[in-house]
Amino acid sequence: MGVQLPTAFVKRMEQLLGDEFEAFMAAYDHTPHAGIRVNTLKISVEAFKAISPFELRPNPWCDTGFYVPYGTKPGLHPYYHAGLYYVQEPSAMSPVELLNVAEGEAVLDLCAAPGGKSTQIAAKLQGSGLLVTNDISADRTKALAKNVELYGVRNAVVLNESPDRIADAFPHFFDKILIDAPCSGEGMFRKDEDMAKQWENHSVDKCVVMQRDILRVAATMLSDGGRIVYSTCTFAPEENEGMIAEFLEAHPDFDVVPAPSGTGFASGHPEWVSEAVAAAHPELRGMARLWPHLIEGEGHFIAVLQHQGSRTAKADNRLLSIKEAPMANGQDSSVTGDYKRNGKGMDGKSGKGTNARGFGFGNKSRAGKDTAKWDGRGQHDVLESYRYFVQEQLEASFAGHTIVYGDRIYQSPLESYRLDGLKVVRPGWFMGTDKNGRFVPSHPLAVALRPSEAVRSINLSSSDTDAIRYLKGETLSIPAQQMTLQNEAQPKGYTLICIDGYSAGWGKWQDGMLKNEYPTGWRWTSV
């Protein structure tokens, strides 16, 4: 056996599994399964299948997920840098599928880093509604924010907060909540041997305390008739069936929604907690367990918890701020309303969108850098540089609220007062910065745009060395004839660089030379 498993873990699994134990242990001799999930914010599944450089086999519980041969390196292809897919362990795609996200909903991913499930939720929202994605670890939110940006998510807010503080700001607010709970990680031992080595440090007892608190607080953030999906990557019944049994005892207004059959999901085992729990809560058998000896994937547990209230409560204007804002006297509502290419409405009126501290988050804000300061230029000037760039360089309308923090500009799905006092990593879609009156567009703006939304674009072939050279940050020689120009735009200026028709970043074209604007921290680093 390649993985050294903790002795106490092996003994417990032998006791629980009985006749299945030998097959379970034999699974550790097999190589882990690799997968990717198509990012339908940028490309359809059918379109990706037509251009995929990898052999694909469908994932039975995720329509956008596929197995790729073990040893494949999908992170080393230009399509990865264009955000066309997320590299994800196949079993990890299952919880979001059971969350049943619908367009227009408000969704919270409470324990989100590194962000795979958040990008899956965002794809289901298709730019509508709201995604609040959070992780309590400040260091882990760096990867979370980067993944949200790489995959072209326009309607997300990224937080670095405790569940309690989010609950204070958003009581009974979210339609759907995903809790991919911190756990003892037993289901990942085959994929990550370090988790097996650290198992005793991440003991079941320690994890149960955290999970209990997270579930309790999450219930206070759910709107009437909403849904919570609780998932772990562990086999321990205390963290799974036992945790849900406790929750149901304290929250009789929730039901367990049975997991679908025929997709490789095995049933829950309340009797592993106790015979009393099994007798009191037979519905716990409707929860899902994914076993490495029964499916092509690692170990997972999923519980779908549905609140019994009426969904009519959704019509309470909670999401008015992220719908089309009303027009006033033919102009966009300033700062807090939609910003459209007609250039109107960016007249510097503060509204609720900003205040002198940034955007209402005070010293606790983590949007960009806390050290961002005004350089003597006012909010009106910063907004004006943004307005001019959009008017001259883009063919797009941006929903939500334009928020200014120092010299940074965001399009947020929320009014900024909703985030007062919270530690905010990203208040929305990062559009760019104002540098002495000149707007510099961000990389997240580029990767979320469609080619038709930029007045200049250049398409590079994924099979051409120019695509790799661009991703490495090199200057390219590009003739003007290779550019696509809209509305009689001149070739000189910011240009959206695409790979096989999918946006990847910015360049600045002048006199046949493309100055590379691909950010250093995102560049291709492999030969």
Secondary structure, DSSP 8 states (H G I E B T S, - for coil): --S---HHHHHHHHHHHGGGHHHHHHGGGS---EEEEE-TTTS-HHHHHHH-SS--EEETTEEEEEEE-TT--GGGSHHHHTT-EEE--GGGGHHHHHH---TT-EEEETT-TT-HHHHHHHHHHTT-SEEEEE-S-TTHHHHHHHHHHHTT-SSEEEE---HHHHHHHSTT-EEEEEEE-----GGGTTT-HHHHHTTTTT-HHHHHHHHHHHHHHHHHHEEEEEEEEEEES---TTTTHHHHHHHHHH-TTEEE----SSSS-EE--GGGT-HHHHHH-GGGGGSEEE-TTTSSS--EEEEEEEE-S-GGGG-SSTTGGGS----BTTB--TTTS-B-TT--S-S---TTT-BTTBSS-GGG--SS-TT----S--HHHHHHHHHHHHHHHB---B-SEEEEETTEEEEESS-GGGGTTS-EEESSEEEEEEETTEEEE-HHHHHHS-GGGBSEEEEE-TTSHHHHHHHTT--EE--GGGEEE-TT--SSEEEEEEETTEEEEEEEEETTEEEE---GGGS----
